[in-house]
Amino acid sequence: MMQSRDRERKPVPDSLMDAMPSVKRRQCRPGILLSVICLPEDADRLAKIMMKHTTTLGIRRQDMSRYVLQRAVETVKTPYGPVRMKKASGMGIVRRKAEYEDLAALAQENKVSLEEVRRLCNAQAECREEDKE
């Protein structure tokens, strides 16, 4: 199970992220380095899965903290129609990015460029932000 090359499913279920690069072990033997990122409460359960499904004799664990921006989805009205925008904010930073699918659909419906819809969308979002201040 763990050494599957099937890219459609994760080698370690319930992990946030995993990677399996090929490495050279002692005496130049081929091997796989399995790295897993998970929530602290899942670490013991995932270690048990890795021990069960690999030939490893040990697992190294490293705890890390992570800074994240708060995420939200806002809808911005443009002359062409509404566009969902992903917003990330915190630590004095605000980032917005329009949903590509919304931009593409409105551009096609209105026979304008994707960049034109994106430009209007960003301008509307900036105006909304200024109104809040």
C-alpha positions in Angstrom: 0.0 0.0 0.0 2.6 2.6 1.0 4.9 2.1 -1.9 2.2 2.4 -4.5 3.1 4.6 -7.5 -0.5 5.4 -8.1 -0.5 9.2 -8.1 -4.3 9.3 -7.8 -4.4 8.4 -4.1 -2.1 9.5 -1.3 0.4 7.0 0.0 -0.7 8.0 3.6 -4.4 8.5 4.0 -5.6 11.6 6.0 -2.2 13.3 5.7 -2.2 17.0 4.7 0.7 16.4 2.3 3.1 13.6 1.5 6.1 13.1 -0.8 8.0 10.1 -1.9 11.3 11.0 -3.7 13.7 8.3 -4.7 17.0 8.3 -2.6 20.2 6.3 -2.4 20.6 4.5 0.9 23.6 2.9 2.4 25.9 1.1 0.0 24.0 3.0 -2.9 20.9 0.8 -2.5 17.8 2.5 -4.0 15.2 3.6 -1.5 12.2 5.9 -1.0 12.1 8.7 1.5 8.5 9.1 2.7 7.8 12.6 4.2 4.3 13.3 5.7 2.8 16.5 6.9 -0.1 16.0 9.3 -1.9 17.5 12.2 -0.3 16.7 15.6 -3.3 14.6 16.7 -2.9 12.4 13.6 0.8 11.7 14.0 0.7 8.5 16.1 -2.0 7.0 14.0 -0.2 7.7 10.7 3.1 6.5 12.2 1.4 3.2 12.9 0.1 3.0 9.3 3.6 3.7 8.0 5.2 1.0 10.3 2.6 -1.5 9.2 2.9 -0.9 5.4 6.7 -0.3 5.0 9.8 -2.2 5.9 11.2 0.7 8.0 12.6 0.1 11.5 12.0 3.7 12.7 10.3 7.0 11.9 11.7 10.5 12.7 9.2 13.0 13.9 9.6 16.8 13.8 7.0 19.1 15.2 6.6 22.5 13.5 4.3 25.5 13.9 2.8 27.2 10.9 1.7 30.8 10.3 -1.4 31.1 8.2 -3.5 33.9 6.8 -7.3 33.9 7.5 -9.2 32.8 4.4 -12.6 33.9 3.1 -14.6 34.0 -0.1 -16.2 37.3 -1.1 -18.4 38.1 -4.1 -17.6 41.2 -6.1 -20.2 42.7 -8.5 -18.9 43.8 -11.9 -20.7 45.2 -14.9 -20.4 41.8 -16.4 -21.8 39.9 -13.4 -20.7 38.6 -10.0 -17.2 37.1 -9.4 -16.2 35.1 -6.4 -12.8 36.3 -4.9 -10.6 34.4 -2.5 -9.3 36.7 0.2 -6.4 36.0 2.6 -5.7 38.4 5.4 -3.8 38.9 8.6 -0.5 40.2 9.9 -1.2 43.5 8.1 -1.5 41.7 4.7 -4.6 41.5 2.4 -4.5 39.4 -0.8 -7.3 38.7 -3.2 -7.6 36.5 -6.2 -10.6 36.1 -8.5 -11.9 32.6 -9.2 -10.7 31.6 -12.6 -13.9 29.8 -13.5 -16.0 32.9 -12.8 -13.7 35.1 -14.8 -13.6 32.7 -17.8 -17.4 32.3 -17.8 -18.1 36.0 -17.7 -15.4 36.8 -20.3 -16.9 34.2 -22.7 -20.5 35.3 -22.1 -19.7 39.0 -22.6 -17.2 38.4 -25.4 -14.4 40.3 -23.6 -10.9 39.3 -22.5 -10.3 37.5 -19.3 -7.9 40.3 -18.4 -10.7 42.9 -18.8 -13.0 41.0 -16.3 -10.1 40.5 -13.9 -9.1 44.2 -14.1 -12.7 45.3 -13.3 -13.0 42.7 -10.5 -9.8 43.9 -8.9 -10.9 47.6 -9.1 -14.2 46.7 -7.5 -12.5 44.9 -4.7 -10.2 47.8 -4.0 -13.1 50.2 -3.9 -14.9 48.0 -1.4 -11.7 47.9 0.8 -11.4 51.7 0.7 -15.1 52.0 1.7 -14.4 49.9 4.8 -11.6 52.1 5.9 
